[in-house]
Amino acid sequence: MVFSKKPLRFIIATLVAFLPLVSSANPTVDSTQVSAETTHVVEAAHGENTEPKDVKTEIKEFIDHHLKDSYDFNIFGYKDEAGKQHHVGFPLPVILLDNGLQVFSSSKFHNDNEVAEVNGTFYKLHHGKIYKVDSAEGEVTMDEHHHATNEKPLDFSITKNVFMIFVVALIMFLLFKSLAKSYVKNGGIASGVGRIFEPIVLYVRDEIAIPNIGEKHYKKYMSYLLTIFFFIWFLNIFGLTPLGINVTGNIAVTACLALITYLITTFTAKKDYWGHIFWMPGVPVPMKFILAPIELLGTIIKPFSLMIRLYANIVAGHIVLMSLIGLMFVFKNWIGSSLSFFLSFAISLIEILVALLQAYIFTMLSALYFGSAVEEHHHDEAHH
């Protein structure tokens, strides 16, 4: 099997191939809107022409936008003396497949009211998705169900989430390449930053892979387990920074990671694994027909639970943390704001633990599924 011969190359190729495509499939409003909403929230906190109810609405909208993707990377925004909004960040490439490959900078979409012209074709950003319009003043038309009727080109853009996926992939490559070189240079002894990560690598091997997969088969899965552990962990940590990153809170990304685990489990499973699903030994024949579809459904539910668990925990953490921060603008007094600040700080510390814990759980369950796929069933008859 390809997994046993060159697992590292396969996993890296699969991650790079799948993740950018699925995570860019549902980008959202550009981050200029987010900055504008942040300004409204700040103004509302100082009581400028906004009722408390409006403050809560603005906070909710800001949280919703924070959880979604965007076509540019906005670090922060500010207003000048004239009241004009400025944004500090950088645009990302928009890549569309529409009568050929259309590539342009997302800076052409300053906001939802501007149309980008590319080779005589006009594109408009509307609620986070790109649609074709007929002119520079063209609008996106809606049907009675409030769905856009304009043609939508196939979108392969490098969004903020995709950009961070590439950044984390590069960090991991450089980090572990350095660790591997230090092993060769120092006779199997890690040096530099590798000393920090070597115990974690050994922990994944000794406490996750070997106990759940077994001494005989664990090596062919180690590359994937290490990749997925550090990939999720690093992305979760970046998600706690003020950069507005929410990669593992994107269900398309977690679905892709779960799908890779499912495919590896399926294509490396032994015949005993499928035998225990479709024709369970030691069970009366009528029960076998009943249990087979249940067991088959279980193989699909397992990766589904992986997807939902990672997605839900990360999204919930972001919502709770940003809601506590938003309470500072709701209370508008030193007691409530101070309480919100300390609660936010405490939740941030917990989220650091959750970031590591979710990477551990995903890796542990993946190893458990791999172990069940290659498990030796010597005592199953006696067990049943």
Secondary structure, 3 states (H helix, E strand, C coil): CHHHHCHHHHHHHHHHHHHHHHHCCCCCCCHHHHHHHHHHHHHHHCCCCCCHHHHHHHHHHHHHHHCCCCCEEEEEEEECCCCCEEEEEEECEEEEECCCEEEEEHHHCCCCCCEEEECCEEEEEECCEEEEECCCCCCCCECCCCCECCCCCEECCCCHHHHHHHHHHHHHHHHHHHHHHHHHHCCCCCCCCHHHHHHHHHHHHHHHHHHHHCCCCCHHHHHHHHHHHHHHHHHHHHCCCCCCCCCCCCHHHHHHHHHHHHHHHHHHCCHHHHHHHHCCCCCCHHHHHHHHHHHHHHHHHHHHHHHHHHHHHHHHHHHHHHHHHHHHHHHCCHHHHHHHHHHHHHHHHHHHHHHHHHHHHHHHHHHHHHHHHHCCCCCHHHHC
